[in-house]
């Protein structure tokens, strides 16, 4: 967290003890999280994934067979659209952690 940019959202693996991904351009996430509801949690389908991108960064999340897949990479280019990291987490755990986060900011 940067004092001038407020809180940020990170995906973190306790079992691997590492950050897996983030929303680096969502500055002052605490102000957004106060307004978010369950329907605002980043999720989608394979055909219609949640997608966000900004200055050299992009992320996709979608549900498939009881897992949430998270893909993150550099800036989107028509000829080279490289996903640099991806992982999956059980759907129930994903939503449980998001709900916990949302409750913390209410």
BELVENBEL-V863096 format. One record per backbone hydrogen bond with DSSP energy under -0.5 kcal/mol. NH is the residue of the N-H (numbers start at 1). CO is the residue of the C=O. If there is no record, write none. Layout:
# BELVENBEL-V863096
NH,CO
NH,CO
This chain:
# BELVENBEL-V863096
2,6
5,2
6,2
11,21
12,10
13,18
14,12
17,13
18,13
20,11
21,11
23,9
26,23
27,25
28,5
29,7
29,26
31,28
32,28
33,29
34,30
35,32
36,32
40,37
41,38
45,48
46,63
49,46
50,61
52,59
54,57
57,54
58,73
59,52
60,71
61,50
62,69
63,44
64,67
67,64
68,89
69,62
69,67
70,87
71,60
72,85
73,58
74,82
82,80
84,72
84,82
85,72
87,70
89,68
91,66
94,90
95,91
96,92
97,93
98,94
99,95
100,96
101,97
102,98
103,99
104,100
105,101
105,102
106,103
